[in-house]
Amino acid sequence: MESHYSSEPAPTSAAGRVGAEADAGDARARISLAELAAHLAASERTLNRRFKHAVGDTPLGYLQTLRVEVAKGLLESGRLPVDEVSRRVGCGDVNTFRQLFRSKTAPSALEY
């Protein structure tokens, strides 16, 4: 029986590269919703609707939740100041990060 699997690596798409970079801990990898929608041959509206149906949140809401969860882990280690955690999770502005963290969790980032 023939195998349908190839030993050749699969081609890497833009979305695949972003996923691999995110898996490698590079939260600074950027891809816009428009780019992702174009890659998937869908409109931004359709992508938003399908994503929300599948995941239960918008792409932005999901990304923000992921950022806060990663930030919690970094803050629990106790080794990094809040501004460094903010940078590592991809929030350029510390005040924006603090507002996001507070909106997703009960304590502030400093209290956490």
Secondary structure as the mmCIF struct_conf table of DSSP 4:
data_model
#
loop_
_struct_conf.conf_type_id
_struct_conf.id
_struct_conf.beg_label_comp_id
_struct_conf.beg_label_asym_id
_struct_conf.beg_label_seq_id
_struct_conf.end_label_comp_id
_struct_conf.end_label_asym_id
_struct_conf.end_label_seq_id
BEND BEND1 SER A 7 GLU A 8
HELX_LH_PP_P HELX_LH_PP_P1 PRO A 9 SER A 13
HELX_RH_AL_P HELX_RH_AL_P1 ALA A 14 ASP A 23
TURN_TY1_P TURN_TY1_P1 ALA A 24 GLY A 25
TURN_TY1_P TURN_TY1_P2 ALA A 27 ARG A 28
HELX_RH_AL_P HELX_RH_AL_P2 LEU A 33 HIS A 39
TURN_TY1_P TURN_TY1_P3 LEU A 40 ALA A 41
BEND BEND2 ALA A 42 ALA A 42
HELX_RH_AL_P HELX_RH_AL_P3 GLU A 44 VAL A 55
BEND BEND3 GLY A 56 ASP A 57
HELX_RH_AL_P HELX_RH_AL_P4 PRO A 59 SER A 77
TURN_TY1_P TURN_TY1_P4 GLY A 78 GLY A 78
BEND BEND4 LEU A 80 LEU A 80
HELX_RH_AL_P HELX_RH_AL_P5 VAL A 82 ARG A 88
TURN_TY1_P TURN_TY1_P5 VAL A 89 GLY A 90
BEND BEND5 GLY A 92 GLY A 92
HELX_RH_AL_P HELX_RH_AL_P6 VAL A 94 LYS A 104
BEND BEND6 THR A 105 PRO A 107
TURN_TY1_P TURN_TY1_P6 ALA A 109 GLU A 111
#
